[in-house]
Amino acid sequence: MTQNPNPFELIANLNHDLRNPVCTINNLLYLLRREISNSSQLEMLEGIESANDEIQFLQSNLLDFSKCQSGGLTHYSESFAINQLVLQLISDFKSRSHAREIRLSSKIPTEPQIQWEGDKTAIQKLLQLVLSLMVSTSRYSQICIETDISHAGQAMSAEIKFRFQGSIEENQTLLKYFSQDIHDWHLASIPKTNSDLSLWLIKAFLQSLNATIQPGQLDPLNSYFIIKLAMQAALTHPFEFKSV
């Protein structure tokens, strides 16, 4: 008797088949970026790069979803600096935020004083998922990502604050989930839209990393929420912040 095919294995296989055409597009964009100098052509190229970034991110999300369904996420611990992670996040989303006329910035320590021990790749993907959801589904004029440390006795944890400006309606759409415990997120077992997939993966990564999202405040000019990451850290210098 033939067994029914595993749909998550199909997703993983299709994701693998997408790698070659996506790689070709990346190479062509690289060549075009070197040749084009006309401002109007550069603007069109940035639009293509933004769309390509979204395709690659969706491809990555599908792969992570298939991994979660097939056996869960595997974590690897390494030493890294949160502020460098945030700077890379800002760089990665430059094209997508510019295409949507969003001013993306950061507020981070001037030096990488803190070295954290944790799964850098998983934390990076969690932050990418959150920022992608904000950029793709809402109409914000500004998004600023800040880093900080919280203390609970002798224990320390890293805090990533997403501060943003926009209409109350837009902010409420996003904070509908981020204002409640992730165990109360009522998500379908199989996501139906890209936004549902992002929320599904955010919940999966938060749970696997033992991280939390805490609501801050809701205001058209200054809304924010905080991601708290429980990790071991070695403090070497006091914090001194600068805006980027």
Number of C-alpha atoms within 10 A of each C-alpha: 3 4 5 6 8 9 11 17 15 12 17 18 13 14 17 12 11 13 13 10 10 16 12 11 15 16 12 11 17 12 11 14 15 8 10 12 10 8 9 10 13 15 12 12 17 19 17 16 20 19 15 18 18 15 14 16 16 17 20 13 20 21 19 19 23 20 17 16 14 13 8 13 16 10 14 10 13 12 14 17 16 24 24 14 16 22 16 13 18 20 12 13 19 17 20 23 23 15 18 16 14 18 15 21 19 21 18 23 20 13 15 16 17 21 17 21 17 20 17 19 13 19 19 15 19 22 20 20 23 17 18 19 19 20 21 15 13 17 17 22 16 17 23 18 25 21 19 18 14 13 9 7 6 5 11 17 17 22 20 21 22 21 20 24 22 19 16 13 11 16 21 15 12 15 18 11 17 20 15 13 13 18 8 8 14 9 12 10 9 11 15 9 9 15 16 15 22 22 21 21 22 21 22 19 22 19 13 14 19 12 20 19 22 18 19 17 13 18 15 15 13 14 21 20 19 21 21 20 21 19 17 14 19 11 12 10 10 10 16 10 14 12 12 13
